[in-house]
Amino acid sequence: MDGNSLNITNELLESLKALVPEAFSEEKLDVQKLQTLLGEAVNTDPERYQLSWAGKSEAYKVLQMPTTATLIPQPEQSVNWDEAENIFIEGENLEVLKVLQKSYYGKVKMIYIDPPYNTGSDSFIYPDKFSETKEEYLKRIGEKDEDGYMMKEGLFRKNSKENGQFHSNWLNMMLPRLFLARNLLKDDGVIFISIDDNEQSNLKLLMDEIFGEENFVANVIWQKKYSPQNDAKWFSSMHDHILVYAKNKEIWRPYLLDRTEEQNARYSNPDNDSRGDWKSSDFLVKTYSKEYDYPITTPSGRVVNPPPGRCWRTSKQNFQKLVSENRIWFGNNGDNVPSVKKFLTEVKQGITPSTIWFRTEVGDNQEAAKEIRDLFNGLPFDTPKPTRLVKRMLQLSTTEDEGDIVLDFFAGSGTTAQAVYDLNEEDGGNRVYICVQLPERTDDNDSNFDTGYKTISEVSEARIKKSIEKITKERIGKMNFASFQNLSFRKYTLTHSNFKIWRGDVIESEEDLKKQMSLFVTPQRANAQTENILWELLIKNAVPLTEKIELILLSDGSTIYHTVDKRLAFVLDKYTQEVQIEVLKLKPRMVICLDSLFHNEDKVKTNAQLKFQDNDITFKTV
């Protein structure tokens, strides 16, 4: 069984083959034939319009490189593991995104990320040289100190503005992550990305390349501050950008925002109309039409005409119809210039979102700091986002009853998780989140140490738990228990595979080959736990991280694990006749065994395979 993550290159080739099979010859893409088929649509001009930077082609190679990494469950650090639908993952997000490809390809409704802004003082992961091997890269992102925390020295590189590849390093970091994120989006999904002016222009061009400029939706301006900085050298920065891209703009539409009480208060019913509240709308228009220029006699007997150069908005015949339907208002005394009644029940029951989000509507930095300070009795994270800001994005892109998946792979302080909980609590929704955060160790003088949190992922996890506690307390005295969401989450940690990885690149002699062969007497690594092996096999067979697993305990002490729908069954500790009988009774679609359970007895393994095949059960070994 293949232990790698989804192969991005193969996936693209398969998609292309389905669209233009005639461009393939002997299972290989014939680029010249593809160019011929596309004709003038192919741009081969080396000076064509494009975003280029140092290391771009290598960044695509990083993207295309599958991973053998996996996620291990942490039930003891989770809340209500068995019933949880939300996911928190501690680990480097590029590897995590690759791990998620099989289980969540095309399933995420909304993505929100708040990546490093590349201000010149922040640090983030990027290879010092793209020539480093996958093993070297994994070793670097796996370096830990004596306490088990990721070391900044091995994991991060500060990207100062004096660096000759300042923008290139940031783009190299972002490209593969955004490409993988797009794969995870549903066809009617959308991504929101916070950014400031340092990289906004480059991010826009990068998103145009990955998502297609035709799928650009908006550049939202968010008012992040209340007061200007008078000590600013040039201008006081009061805003950030939020770039919005749809997976497919033709089928994605934002949901309308709720009308406010202030907007509804503009409607009243002074004449007790049975159709309810209304407000008057001008009956005059500026575009002149002779047909619409006629005198009107008010109920008081006064004759009114349109001002010079203007006319009424409809013909005299249609005007009389509107009068008969009581849709024309002449004022309380019947002497005013006519206006049209616009009923509240007939207006669009929601507001189309705008591209400027004011702090009064979605919060600002000060509000965000207060929110996290109230939860922690301190400020364990320097740059949180307000939950109202993320809730606005959720309102525009998710519904309360579809179980929409929300992804944030730069989780930071955990704002997205809290926003999902809060909005679900407000509208009875069942949205779920997947949040990913690197266990980035903070500097020794960082305020995180003052509150006992040594890594950003610790802050994220703590905020999720504190949000659950906060909502649980607020529920006291409320009676609508049926509408309450399930306050829970599962935690996973990124780690290397539980299985040994064949190293063909180190075999240079017969001795090397023998050494490699001796290592593979058993496929699993030493001390690999059964539960961790089980979840790796589940993930690499496209099972979601919220899957509920059932087990069958047999009299000989062995265990059979299976998914609730019986799609998959796993035999991981011993293979006996009793195990085989029970698996056949279970009738899964596929059974997966550890190859080492057959103890090199090929006859037993072959017989098992034939028995399962006779019962229409796919048999795989690892």
PEDA-V872979 format. One record per backbone hydrogen bond with DSSP energy under -0.5 kcal/mol. NH is the residue of the N-H (numbers start at 1). CO is the residue of the C=O. E is the energy in kcal/mol with one decimal. If there is no record, write none. Layout:
nh: <NH	NH>
co: <CO	CO>
e: <E	E>
This chain:
nh: <5	6	8	11	12	13	14	15	16	17	18	19	20	23	24	25	28	30	31	34	35	36	37	38	39	41	42	44	48	52	56	59	60	61	62	63	64	65	65	66	70	72	74	77	78	79	83	84	84	87	88	89	90	91	91	96	97	98	99	100	101	101	104	105	106	107	107	108	109	110	111	112	113	124	132	137	138	139	140	141	142	143	145	148	150	151	152	155	156	157	159	160	163	166	169	170	171	172	173	174	175	176	177	178	179	180	181	182	183	184	185	185	186	189	190	191	192	193	194	195	199	200	203	204	205	206	207	208	209	210	211	212	212	215	216	217	218	220	220	221	222	222	223	223	224	224	225	230	232	237	238	240	241	242	243	244	245	246	247	248	251	252	255	257	264	265	266	267	268	272	276	278	279	281	283	285	288	292	293	294	296	298	298	300	301	304	310	311	312	313	319	320	321	322	323	324	325	326	327	329	334	336	339	340	341	342	343	344	346	347	347	350	351	357	358	361	362	363	365	368	369	370	371	372	373	374	375	376	377	378	380	389	390	391	392	393	394	395	396	397	398	402	406	407	408	411	414	415	418	419	420	421	422	423	424	425	426	427	428	429	430	432	434	435	436	437	440	441	442	446	449	450	451	451	452	453	454	456	457	459	460	461	462	463	464	465	466	467	468	469	470	471	472	473	474	475	476	478	481	483	484	487	488	489	490	492	493	494	495	500	502	504	506	507	508	513	514	515	516	517	518	519	520	520	521	525	528	533	534	535	536	537	538	539	540	541	542	543	547	549	550	552	554	554	557	560	561	562	563	564	566	569	570	571	572	572	576	580	581	582	583	584	585	586	587	588	589	590	591	592	593	594	597	598	599	601	602	605	606	607	608	609	610	611	612	613	614	615	615	616	617	618	620	622>
co: <67	98	6	7	8	9	10	11	12	13	14	15	16	20	21	28	25	23	29	30	31	32	33	34	35	38	39	42	45	50	53	55	56	57	58	59	60	61	62	64	495	493	491	74	75	489	80	80	81	433	490	435	492	89	437	92	93	94	95	96	97	98	100	101	183	104	184	184	405	405	190	407	192	157	129	133	134	135	136	137	138	140	149	145	439	143	150	151	152	124	122	158	160	163	165	166	167	168	169	170	171	172	173	174	175	176	177	178	179	180	181	182	108	186	109	245	111	243	113	241	196	196	199	200	201	202	203	204	205	206	207	207	208	212	213	244	244	218	242	355	220	240	221	357	222	238	238	228	229	235	236	222	195	220	193	218	191	215	189	189	248	248	396	351	260	261	263	264	278	269	273	268	342	340	338	311	286	289	290	292	304	296	302	334	298	296	307	285	292	283	315	316	317	318	319	320	321	323	322	339	331	330	329	281	327	279	341	277	343	343	344	348	257	221	356	358	358	359	224	364	365	366	367	368	369	370	371	372	373	373	378	386	386	387	388	389	390	391	392	393	394	399	432	110	434	436	411	411	414	415	416	417	418	419	420	421	422	423	424	424	400	404	406	87	408	89	438	150	454	443	446	447	447	448	449	448	452	440	438	455	456	457	458	459	460	461	462	463	464	465	466	467	468	469	470	471	473	475	479	480	481	485	486	79	86	88	72	90	70	523	500	502	503	504	506	509	510	511	512	513	514	515	516	517	518	498	525	529	530	531	532	533	534	535	536	538	539	538	544	547	562	560	552	558	554	552	570	550	568	548	563	590	561	592	559	570	574	576	577	578	579	580	581	582	583	583	566	567	618	569	620	571	594	595	596	598	600	601	602	603	604	605	606	607	608	609	610	611	612	613	612	589	591	593>
e: <-1.9	-0.7	-0.9	-2.3	-2.2	-2.5	-2.6	-2.0	-2.5	-2.7	-1.9	-1.2	-3.3	-1.9	-1.7	-3.0	-1.5	-3.1	-0.9	-2.3	-2.5	-2.2	-2.4	-2.2	-1.7	-2.1	-1.6	-0.7	-1.8	-0.6	-1.6	-2.1	-1.6	-1.3	-2.0	-1.8	-2.2	-0.9	-0.5	-0.7	-2.8	-2.6	-2.4	-1.3	-1.2	-2.0	-0.8	-0.9	-0.9	-2.8	-3.0	-3.1	-2.7	-0.7	-1.7	-2.1	-2.6	-1.6	-2.3	-2.2	-0.6	-0.8	-2.6	-1.0	-1.5	-1.9	-1.0	-3.0	-1.8	-1.7	-2.1	-2.3	-1.9	-1.3	-1.5	-2.5	-2.9	-2.3	-2.2	-2.5	-0.9	-0.9	-2.5	-1.8	-0.8	-1.5	-0.5	-2.1	-2.5	-1.4	-1.7	-1.0	-1.7	-1.2	-2.8	-1.1	-2.4	-2.7	-1.6	-2.1	-2.7	-0.6	-0.6	-2.5	-2.3	-2.2	-2.1	-2.2	-1.5	-1.2	-0.9	-0.8	-2.9	-2.1	-1.6	-2.8	-2.9	-2.0	-2.3	-2.3	-0.9	-1.0	-3.1	-2.3	-1.7	-2.5	-2.9	-2.1	-1.7	-2.2	-3.0	-0.7	-1.0	-2.4	-1.3	-2.8	-1.4	-0.6	-2.6	-3.2	-0.6	-2.7	-0.5	-2.5	-1.1	-1.4	-1.2	-0.8	-1.5	-0.7	-0.5	-1.9	-3.2	-2.0	-2.4	-2.6	-2.1	-2.4	-2.4	-0.5	-1.5	-1.3	-2.4	-2.8	-2.1	-1.8	-1.0	-1.7	-2.6	-1.6	-1.8	-3.6	-1.7	-2.5	-0.7	-2.5	-0.8	-1.1	-1.4	-0.8	-2.6	-0.6	-3.3	-2.0	-2.2	-3.1	-2.0	-1.7	-2.2	-2.0	-2.1	-2.1	-1.4	-2.1	-2.2	-2.1	-1.3	-1.7	-2.7	-2.8	-1.4	-3.1	-1.7	-3.1	-2.7	-2.5	-0.6	-2.4	-1.3	-0.7	-0.7	-2.6	-2.5	-3.2	-0.6	-1.6	-2.0	-2.2	-2.9	-2.3	-2.4	-1.9	-2.3	-1.9	-2.2	-2.5	-1.4	-2.1	-2.0	-1.0	-0.6	-0.7	-1.3	-2.8	-1.7	-1.3	-2.4	-2.6	-1.5	-1.2	-2.3	-0.5	-2.6	-2.5	-2.5	-2.4	-2.4	-0.6	-1.9	-2.7	-2.2	-2.2	-3.0	-2.6	-2.3	-2.1	-1.6	-2.5	-1.6	-0.6	-1.5	-2.7	-2.6	-2.6	-2.6	-2.4	-2.6	-0.5	-2.1	-2.0	-1.4	-0.6	-1.0	-0.6	-0.8	-2.4	-0.6	-1.8	-0.5	-1.4	-2.4	-2.6	-2.4	-2.6	-2.1	-2.1	-2.7	-2.5	-1.9	-2.2	-2.5	-2.3	-2.4	-2.1	-2.0	-1.3	-1.2	-2.7	-2.2	-1.2	-1.5	-0.9	-1.2	-1.9	-2.7	-2.3	-2.2	-2.8	-2.6	-3.2	-0.6	-0.8	-1.1	-1.1	-0.8	-1.9	-2.4	-2.3	-2.4	-2.6	-2.4	-1.3	-0.7	-1.0	-0.9	-3.4	-1.6	-2.4	-2.8	-2.1	-2.0	-2.3	-2.1	-2.7	-2.3	-1.2	-1.6	-2.2	-1.6	-0.5	-2.8	-2.6	-0.5	-2.7	-1.9	-2.2	-2.1	-2.8	-2.0	-1.1	-1.9	-1.9	-3.1	-2.5	-0.6	-0.5	-0.6	-2.2	-2.3	-2.2	-2.5	-2.2	-1.8	-1.9	-1.6	-0.6	-1.2	-1.2	-2.8	-2.6	-2.4	-1.3	-1.6	-1.7	-1.5	-2.4	-1.4	-1.9	-2.9	-2.4	-2.1	-2.3	-2.4	-2.3	-2.3	-2.4	-2.3	-0.7	-0.8	-1.9	-2.6	-2.4	-2.4	-2.0>
